[in-house]
Amino acid sequence: MFGFVTRIICCVMMAFVILPQVDGNLGTDTRNKNRGKGSMWWGIAKAGEPNNLSPMSPGALYMDSSVHATLRRKQRRLARDNAGLLEAIARGANLAINECQYQFRNQRWNCSTRNFLKGKNLFGKIVEKGCPETAFIYAITSAAVTHSIARACSEGTIETCYCEKHYRRPQVFANGNAAGAVANVRDFEWGGCSDNIGFGFDFSREFVDTGERGKTLREKMNLHNNEAGRWHVQSQMRQECKCHGMSGSCTTKTCWMKLPSFRMIGDILKDRYDGATRVIAANSGTLKNNKARSNRLPKNPTAMMTNNVHTKRENKRKHKYGFQLKPINPEHKPPGMKDLVYYEILPGLCEKNPKYGIQGTHGRQCNETSEGVDNCDVMCCGRGFYSEEVVVVERCNCTFHWCCEVKCDVCRTKKKVQYCF
């Protein structure tokens, strides 16, 4: 009897020892399976509404629980150590949403966030697929954060960064001029307040890429597209100058570097989306001579240290970007650092698909006379369409009155609008 009871006790103890191990492995498998599929920080676009961010002091913002829920520990530390950062990132997140919806306004997938879910589900579960649409989302959000932070530095709303006053880097910007080289040094000097693209670029890496380890194909895709978004912002920096001299002459010039409009970045990324490359992971042995990979590595590893962004384990960070992706079609060239990449195709965008948050095109407005993607035959996927007559209220007959006012009439016109069945 004693031996029987002992065996029962042993079995119960083994169950307590074994079961947690099994559950732990299952949890790890689930986390690994979902790793890299969406970014929680996107939810700051919702949490970053004015009612949720209360100013504590000039340039500093208070983070409430809804903000904390969208950020990782490292991201919370960055926000805490860099007062004013949170507002800039929230502005960037909303900038990305607006631009995404503008660029895809006439396409089957229109970047809808109307349900306004939190965190990584902000754009719907479409981000669980490594598709071209997801590639664009990652690129545009990364670019928007870079753009917003660089602009916030020059505006003085982030306490730990400032105008970028000197450009001594060798890269060539959008106007074709090297940033540190001028034809006549005596007639030219850097001045004004340049948008701090260096800080914006590096900080976007630290914040946006948090949690992306670069170990799975999905994580590599995310890192590549994040980086592509940042590079497009940097490469479109433009030189602006102001002349100084008697009677309006241009004896000397003061020049600075200015960010492009974000609409320009959106247009460029949309073109890259249209030509996105389907990829697979390359063998590790092919990394040595990959030019795109070398361009992903930090150009100035000390730049962020001087701006109070603390980096750790630099060698590990370099390895994170030290990968190569190759096209699924061996006849195509490898993707460059500014290309968008993906590795799978969505099942379809015509019908509503709750699994991926796809709204479908039923009821979408189309244009029967267009030759583009908003044409009714294309938008409606061959289902047909119907027309409705609507009254459009517009400003018309505008005239300028001295000084200085523009007066317009209000005109109501009837217009036919088409919608998909």
Rosetta blueprint (number, residue, H / E / L):
1 M L
2 F H
3 G H
4 F H
5 V H
6 T H
7 R H
8 I H
9 I H
10 C H
11 C H
12 V H
13 M H
14 M H
15 A H
16 F H
17 V H
18 I H
19 L H
20 P H
21 Q H
22 V H
23 D H
24 G H
25 N H
26 L H
27 G H
28 T H
29 D H
30 T H
31 R H
32 N H
33 K H
34 N H
35 R L
36 G L
37 K L
38 G L
39 S L
40 M H
41 W H
42 W H
43 G H
44 I H
45 A H
46 K H
47 A H
48 G L
49 E L
50 P H
51 N H
52 N H
53 L E
54 S E
55 P E
56 M E
57 S E
58 P L
59 G L
60 A E
61 L E
62 Y E
63 M E
64 D L
65 S H
66 S H
67 V H
68 H H
69 A L
70 T L
71 L L
72 R L
73 R H
74 K H
75 Q H
76 R H
77 R H
78 L H
79 A H
80 R H
81 D H
82 N L
83 A L
84 G L
85 L H
86 L H
87 E H
88 A H
89 I H
90 A H
91 R H
92 G H
93 A H
94 N H
95 L H
96 A H
97 I H
98 N H
99 E H
100 C H
101 Q H
102 Y H
103 Q H
104 F L
105 R L
106 N L
107 Q L
108 R L
109 W L
110 N L
111 C L
112 S L
113 T L
114 R L
115 N L
116 F L
117 L L
118 K L
119 G H
120 K H
121 N H
122 L L
123 F L
124 G L
125 K H
126 I H
127 V H
128 E H
129 K L
130 G L
131 C L
132 P H
133 E H
134 T H
135 A H
136 F H
137 I H
138 Y H
139 A H
140 I H
141 T H
142 S H
143 A H
144 A H
145 V H
146 T H
147 H H
148 S H
149 I H
150 A H
151 R H
152 A H
153 C H
154 S H
155 E H
156 G L
157 T L
158 I L
159 E L
160 T L
161 C L
162 Y L
163 C L
164 E L
165 K L
166 H L
167 Y L
168 R L
169 R L
170 P L
171 Q L
172 V E
173 F L
174 A L
175 N L
176 G L
177 N L
178 A E
179 A L
180 G L
181 A L
182 V L
183 A L
184 N L
185 V H
186 R H
187 D H
188 F E
189 E E
190 W E
191 G L
192 G L
193 C L
194 S L
195 D L
196 N L
197 I H
198 G H
199 F H
200 G H
201 F H
202 D H
203 F H
204 S H
205 R H
206 E H
207 F H
208 V H
209 D L
210 T L
211 G L
212 E L
213 R L
214 G L
215 K L
216 T L
217 L H
218 R H
219 E H
220 K H
221 M H
222 N H
223 L H
224 H H
225 N H
226 N H
227 E H
228 A H
229 G H
230 R H
231 W H
232 H H
233 V H
234 Q H
235 S H
236 Q L
237 M L
238 R E
239 Q E
240 E E
241 C E
242 K E
243 C E
244 H E
245 G L
246 M H
247 S H
248 G H
249 S L
250 C L
251 T L
252 T E
253 K E
254 T E
255 C E
256 W E
257 M E
258 K E
259 L L
260 P L
261 S L
262 F H
263 R H
264 M H
265 I H
266 G H
267 D H
268 I H
269 L H
270 K H
271 D H
272 R H
273 Y H
274 D H
275 G L
276 A L
277 T E
278 R E
279 V E
280 I E
281 A E
282 A L
283 N L
284 S H
285 G H
286 T H
287 L L
288 K L
289 N L
290 N L
291 K H
292 A H
293 R H
294 S H
295 N H
296 R H
297 L L
298 P L
299 K L
300 N L
301 P L
302 T L
303 A L
304 M L
305 M H
306 T H
307 N H
308 N L
309 V L
310 H L
311 T L
312 K L
313 R L
314 E H
315 N H
316 K H
317 R H
318 K H
319 H H
320 K H
321 Y H
322 G L
323 F L
324 Q L
325 L E
326 K E
327 P E
328 I L
329 N L
330 P L
331 E L
332 H L
333 K L
334 P L
335 P L
336 G L
337 M L
338 K L
339 D L
340 L L
341 V E
342 Y E
343 Y L
344 E L
345 I L
346 L L
347 P L
348 G L
349 L L
350 C L
351 E L
352 K L
353 N E
354 P L
355 K L
356 Y L
357 G L
358 I E
359 Q L
360 G L
361 T L
362 H L
363 G L
364 R L
365 Q E
366 C E
367 N E
368 E L
369 T L
370 S L
371 E L
372 G L
373 V L
374 D L
375 N E
376 C H
377 D H
378 V H
379 M H
380 C L
381 C L
382 G L
383 R L
384 G L
385 F E
386 Y E
387 S E
388 E E
389 E E
390 V E
391 V E
392 V E
393 V E
394 E E
395 R E
396 C E
397 N E
398 C E
399 T E
400 F E
401 H E
402 W L
403 C L
404 C L
405 E E
406 V E
407 K E
408 C E
409 D E
410 V E
411 C E
412 R E
413 T E
414 K E
415 K E
416 K E
417 V E
418 Q E
419 Y E
420 C E
421 F L
